[in-house]
Amino acid sequence: MIHHLQAAFIDTEGTFRPDRIKAIATRFNVDGEAALDNITVARAMNSEHQFELLNELAARLCEEISYRLVVVDSIIALYRTDYSGRGELAERQQRLNQMMSKLMRIAEEFNVAVFITNQVRVRIGPLTCEEMSHGKLHCRCVPTQELV
């Protein structure tokens, strides 16, 4: 029996494109529909829902579903919306830290690769507290980073 390895994709901005997956699959001589069949996509509507989706994913992993890749695109987008301004900065960072911790536990416990995207702002000169917060937390949690 052949076990198909699965990928889980948590989409926070509505940017998952099946046609792009098919194009990439075709490029590598893989059936596009078969590739899509091996990707579970969930659309997170707010930061709390994003965390709930991770809990559901962990439960599915306990049931022996063969996920080997978890993608969260973008890790911070919903947190920026749900927790805006300096007054909510501490709570946002705490919630984001919980999300990163959960992702790290999933990766370690279930031997799953985790790939996250993050929105990065670049500003020359002094940074405000809000600007500094967006990249620092995930840099401490993620051992391998790729800049694109």
N, C-alpha and C positions, 0 to 999 in steps of 0.2 A: 504494500500500500504506500503510495506516494503522499507525503504530507506537504501541503502547500503552505509556505510561510506567508504570513499576513503582515500588513502594515496598518497602523491606526493613524488617522490624520484628523487632528482637532483644528478646525477652521474658525478663527475668531473674526475674520473680516469678509467672509464670503468670496474668497479668491481661489478656492480649489477649482481647477478646470479639467474635467475629464478628457476633453479633446487634446489637452497638452500631454496627459499621461499616455494617451493612444499614440501620439506623435513620437514620444520618447520610446515607447515600446516598439513601434515600427522600426525606428532607427536601429534597434538592437535585435531585429528579427524575432520579436516576441509578439504574440497576438494581443492587440490592444484591449479587447474585451476581457481576455483572461487576466491581464494585468489589473484592470479595474476591479475584477471580481475578487482580487486579493487585497484590496484596499477598503478599509472601513472608514467612512467619512462621517464626522459629527460636527454640526455647526453650533458653536457656543454663542449664546445670546448675551451673556454678561459674565463678569468674573466669577460669580458664585456658580453659575452653570458650568463654566470651564472647569472648576474644581470638582464638581459633581461628575462630569464626564471622566475625569481621571479616576475617581473612585469606582465608577462603573467599569472602566478599563481594567483596573486592578482585580475586580471581581471576575471578569471574563478570563483574565490570565490565570486565575486560580482554577478555572474550569478546564484548563489545558488547551485553550485556543492558542494556536501557534503564532502569536505576534512576535516579530523580531525587530520591528521598527515602530517608534512612536514619533510623530511629527506634531509640533504645536506651532502654528503659524497665525499670528504672532503672539509671543508670550505676554507682551505688555499692553497690547492694543486696548483690551477691555478694561484693564486696570486704570489706564489713563482716562477712560470715559467715566468709570464708576467712582473713582477717587480723584477729583480734580482740585487743584490749588494746594497751597502750602499747609492749609489747615488739616487736610486729609493725607498729607505725605507720610506720616508715621504709620498710619493704618494701612495705606497702600503698600508700603514696603514690608510690613509684617505679613500681609496676605500674599504678596508676591513671594516672600521667603517661604511661606508654607507650600505654595505651588511648586517652587523649585525643589524643596525638600521631598515632596511627594514624588516628583519626577525622578529624583535621585534614588529613592527607595524602590520605585518600580524598576529602574534600570538595573540596580544591584540584585534585587530579590528574584527577578524573572529573567535576568540575562538578556535584556532588551536594549537596543540602541535607541537613544533619545536625541532627536534633532529639533532644536528650537530656532525660530527666527525672532529677531528683535528689531525694533525701530531705533535707529541711532540718529541723534542730532549732533551736528558739528557746529561749534561756535568758537570763534577766536576771541580770546580775552577771558575775563573771569566768568565762571559758571555760577548760575543760581543754584539753590538747593534742589529745585525741581529738575534742572538739567542734569545735575550730577547723579540723581537717583536712578535714572533710567538704565544705566549700563553697569554700575558698580556691583549691584547685588548678584546679577547672573554671572558676572566675571568671577566671583568667588566660588560659585557653585559648579560651574561647568569647566572641567579640566581641559577640554579641547575646544578651541574657537577658530572659526574660519571667517575671515573678512572678505566680503564679496563686493 
